[in-house]
Amino acid sequence: ASGVTIACVSNGKGVVAADVVSWYATSVSGSGSLVVAGTGWTAWDSSWVLYAPEWTHLRGFVSALDNAPAVSMSSQSVVVKDAGQILGSCPNSVLTWTSTIWAGGVIGGRVQVSITKSLLASGPALKTLRYGTIMMVKQGAVLTWQQGNIALADGANLTVYGSLLVNNAGYERVFIGEAQLLLGPSAEASGRDWHGYFDRSLPAELRHGWYDNPLCGGNKCAATNQLQIVGSGTVECSPGSSVTLSLP
């Protein structure tokens, strides 16, 4: 909607469910989180499967993801900062952002995030890409990395078709790599979870206790995260910049 800004601040939690979402601006900050889902109860089930506590027995309905309706989200301006989170809950969804400021927090959720003009990684807070998300810096777009480390976890990849510009002169060295290298092994999701609840009324899918972690598709949880420079994509460092790339 033209001129509409959606904001989740402090401890605010929001879920938007639609087949097409078009906003002027989107902002999450503090410990706020926004989950973007498709339409109908199937999409709601998918959101529950991904983000409910792992001990919740309904979270083992991993098959719900197979039929979850995708959502197409676009926003001209996106701000993610502090410990805020923007999460997708329906696989095959595409989130298209024109201009983005990433000053901390999590972008994730087994979706594709397309940056079409600019992404500024700023501020000292850790920035985490996780849960199988593929972030694509499209051709002609620029990711300017000014401050703060970037951690990739749970099979998430960063793919650059445009430009990655490291411009942190005057700030500390920046680091991009797997979350377990920055924060330790506990920063990665496990490939399997356990809900431990059983009775005879449960559907067959929920009777085993162990189930593939839906956040990253089981074996993908331990997949090596990658920074991919594709086609005419470039990586540039401005004078005085300092960076460590610790991933394939």
C-alpha positions as CSV (number, residue, x, y, z in Angstrom):
1,A,0.0,0.0,0.0
2,S,1.4,3.4,-1.0
3,G,2.7,5.3,2.0
4,V,2.1,2.6,4.5
5,T,4.8,1.7,7.0
6,I,4.6,-1.6,9.0
7,A,6.7,-1.5,12.2
8,C,7.4,-4.2,14.9
9,V,9.2,-2.6,17.8
10,S,10.3,-3.5,21.4
11,N,8.8,-7.0,21.9
12,G,6.1,-6.7,19.3
13,K,5.2,-9.8,17.3
14,G,3.4,-9.7,14.0
15,V,2.2,-12.2,11.3
16,V,1.0,-11.1,7.9
17,A,-0.7,-13.6,5.7
18,A,-1.4,-12.8,2.0
19,D,-0.6,-14.0,-1.5
20,V,0.8,-10.6,-2.4
21,V,2.1,-8.0,0.1
22,S,3.2,-4.5,-1.1
23,W,4.3,-2.0,1.5
24,Y,6.1,1.3,1.3
25,A,8.3,0.6,4.4
26,T,8.9,-2.2,6.8
27,S,10.8,-1.8,10.1
28,V,11.7,-4.2,12.9
29,S,13.7,-3.2,16.0
30,G,14.3,-4.1,19.6
31,S,13.2,-7.7,20.0
32,G,10.3,-7.3,17.5
33,S,9.6,-9.9,14.9
34,L,7.5,-10.1,11.7
35,V,6.6,-13.4,10.1
36,V,5.5,-13.2,6.4
37,A,3.2,-16.1,5.3
38,G,0.9,-17.1,2.5
39,T,-2.9,-17.4,2.8
40,G,-5.1,-19.8,4.5
41,W,-4.8,-22.3,7.3
42,T,-2.1,-24.2,5.5
43,A,0.2,-21.1,5.7
44,W,-0.7,-20.8,9.4
45,D,0.2,-24.4,9.9
46,S,3.5,-23.8,8.2
47,S,4.2,-20.8,10.5
48,W,3.5,-23.0,13.5
49,V,5.7,-25.8,12.2
50,L,8.7,-23.5,11.7
51,Y,8.5,-21.2,14.7
52,A,6.7,-23.0,17.5
53,P,9.0,-24.4,20.3
54,E,10.7,-27.6,19.3
55,W,9.0,-29.7,22.0
56,T,5.5,-28.8,20.7
57,H,4.2,-32.0,19.1
58,L,2.4,-30.2,16.2
59,R,5.8,-28.8,15.1
60,G,6.6,-32.3,13.8
61,F,4.0,-31.8,11.0
62,V,6.9,-31.2,8.6
63,S,4.7,-32.3,5.6
64,A,2.7,-29.1,6.0
65,L,5.6,-27.2,4.4
66,D,5.0,-29.2,1.1
67,N,1.7,-27.5,0.5
68,A,2.3,-24.1,2.1
69,P,1.2,-21.3,-0.3
70,A,4.0,-19.0,-1.3
71,V,3.8,-15.2,-0.7
72,S,5.3,-12.4,-2.8
73,M,6.3,-9.5,-0.6
74,S,7.7,-6.2,-1.8
75,S,8.8,-3.2,0.2
76,Q,10.5,0.0,-1.0
77,S,12.3,0.5,2.3
78,V,13.2,-2.1,4.9
79,V,15.0,-1.6,8.3
80,V,16.1,-4.5,10.5
81,K,18.1,-3.5,13.6
82,D,18.9,-4.5,17.2
83,A,17.6,-8.0,17.7
84,G,14.7,-7.6,15.3
85,Q,13.7,-10.4,13.0
86,I,12.0,-10.7,9.6
87,L,11.1,-14.3,8.9
88,G,9.4,-16.1,6.1
89,S,7.3,-19.2,6.8
90,C,6.3,-20.6,3.4
91,P,9.0,-22.1,1.2
92,N,9.4,-20.8,-2.3
93,S,8.3,-17.3,-1.2
94,V,10.1,-14.2,-2.5
95,L,10.7,-11.1,-0.5
96,T,11.8,-8.2,-2.8
97,W,13.3,-5.2,-1.0
98,T,14.4,-2.0,-2.8
99,S,16.5,-0.2,-0.2
100,T,17.5,-1.9,3.0
101,I,19.3,-0.9,6.2
102,W,20.5,-4.0,8.2
103,A,21.8,-2.8,11.6
104,G,21.5,-6.1,13.5
105,G,19.0,-8.9,13.9
106,V,17.9,-11.9,11.9
107,I,16.7,-12.3,8.3
108,G,15.6,-15.9,7.7
109,G,13.0,-18.5,6.9
110,R,13.5,-20.8,3.9
111,V,12.7,-17.9,1.5
112,Q,14.5,-15.9,-1.2
113,V,15.3,-12.3,-0.3
114,S,16.1,-10.1,-3.3
115,I,17.8,-6.7,-2.9
116,T,17.1,-4.7,-6.0
117,K,18.9,-1.4,-5.3
118,S,20.9,-1.1,-2.0
119,L,21.6,-2.8,1.3
120,L,23.6,-1.0,4.0
121,A,25.0,-3.2,6.7
122,S,25.7,-0.8,9.5
123,G,26.0,-0.5,13.2
124,P,28.0,-2.9,15.5
125,A,25.3,-5.4,16.2
126,L,25.6,-8.9,14.8
127,K,23.6,-9.5,11.6
128,T,22.5,-13.1,11.0
129,L,21.1,-14.8,7.8
130,R,19.7,-18.2,8.7
131,Y,17.1,-20.9,8.3
132,G,17.9,-21.7,4.7
133,T,17.4,-18.2,3.4
134,I,19.0,-17.2,0.1
135,M,19.7,-13.5,0.0
136,M,20.4,-12.3,-3.6
137,V,22.0,-8.9,-4.3
138,K,20.6,-8.4,-7.8
139,Q,22.6,-7.1,-10.8
140,G,23.0,-3.3,-10.4
141,A,22.4,-3.4,-6.7
142,V,25.0,-2.7,-4.1
143,L,25.6,-4.2,-0.6
144,T,27.7,-1.7,1.3
145,W,29.2,-3.2,4.4
146,Q,30.2,-0.6,6.9
147,Q,30.1,-2.2,10.3
148,G,29.2,-5.3,12.3
149,N,29.8,-9.0,11.6
150,I,27.6,-11.1,9.4
151,A,26.9,-14.7,10.4
152,L,25.4,-17.3,8.1
153,A,23.7,-20.3,9.7
154,D,21.4,-23.3,8.9
155,G,22.1,-23.5,5.2
156,A,21.6,-19.8,4.4
157,N,23.6,-18.3,1.5
158,L,24.5,-14.8,0.3
159,T,24.6,-14.6,-3.5
160,V,25.9,-11.4,-5.2
161,Y,25.0,-10.6,-8.8
162,G,25.7,-6.9,-8.2
163,S,28.4,-5.5,-5.9
164,L,29.6,-6.1,-2.4
165,L,31.5,-3.0,-1.2
166,V,33.4,-3.2,2.0
167,N,33.7,0.3,3.3
168,N,34.6,0.1,7.0
169,A,37.6,2.5,7.2
170,G,37.7,3.9,10.7
171,Y,35.8,0.9,12.2
172,E,36.9,-2.5,13.4
173,R,37.6,-5.3,11.0
174,V,34.4,-7.0,9.9
175,F,33.9,-10.7,9.6
176,I,31.5,-12.9,7.5
177,G,31.3,-16.6,8.1
178,E,29.4,-19.5,9.6
179,A,27.7,-18.7,12.8
180,Q,29.4,-21.5,14.7
181,L,32.7,-19.8,14.0
182,L,31.5,-16.5,15.4
183,L,29.3,-17.8,18.3
184,G,30.1,-21.4,18.8
185,P,28.3,-24.7,17.8
186,S,25.1,-23.8,19.6
187,A,24.5,-21.0,17.1
188,E,23.5,-23.6,14.5
189,A,20.1,-25.3,14.5
190,S,20.2,-29.1,15.0
191,G,19.2,-31.3,12.1
192,R,16.6,-33.2,14.2
193,D,14.3,-32.2,17.0
194,W,12.4,-34.2,19.6
195,H,8.9,-33.5,20.8
196,G,8.5,-36.6,23.1
197,Y,4.7,-36.7,23.2
198,F,2.8,-39.8,22.2
199,D,-0.7,-41.2,22.3
200,R,-2.6,-43.5,19.9
201,S,-4.7,-40.6,18.5
202,L,-1.6,-39.0,16.9
203,P,-1.3,-39.1,13.1
204,A,1.5,-41.5,12.0
205,E,3.8,-38.5,11.1
206,L,3.9,-37.5,14.8
207,R,4.4,-40.9,16.4
208,H,8.2,-41.1,16.1
209,G,9.4,-38.5,18.5
210,W,12.3,-37.5,16.4
211,Y,11.6,-35.3,13.3
212,D,13.6,-33.3,10.8
213,N,14.1,-29.8,11.9
214,P,11.8,-27.8,9.5
215,L,13.7,-24.6,10.0
216,C,16.3,-25.8,7.6
217,G,15.1,-29.1,6.1
218,G,17.0,-31.6,8.2
219,N,20.2,-32.3,6.5
220,K,20.4,-28.8,5.2
221,C,20.9,-27.5,8.8
222,A,24.5,-28.6,8.7
223,A,25.2,-27.5,5.1
224,T,28.2,-25.3,4.5
225,N,27.0,-21.7,4.1
226,Q,28.4,-19.9,1.0
227,L,29.1,-16.4,-0.2
228,Q,28.6,-16.7,-4.0
229,I,29.8,-14.1,-6.5
230,V,27.9,-14.8,-9.7
231,G,28.3,-13.6,-13.3
232,S,29.5,-10.0,-13.3
233,G,29.2,-9.7,-9.5
234,T,32.1,-7.9,-7.7
235,V,33.7,-7.6,-4.3
236,E,35.5,-4.3,-3.6
237,C,37.3,-2.9,-0.6
238,S,37.6,0.8,-0.2
239,P,40.9,2.3,1.0
240,G,41.5,1.5,4.7
241,S,38.9,-1.2,4.9
242,S,39.6,-4.5,6.7
243,V,37.6,-7.7,6.3
244,T,37.8,-11.5,6.9
245,L,35.9,-13.8,4.6
246,S,35.7,-17.2,6.4
247,L,33.5,-19.4,4.2
248,P,33.5,-20.9,0.7
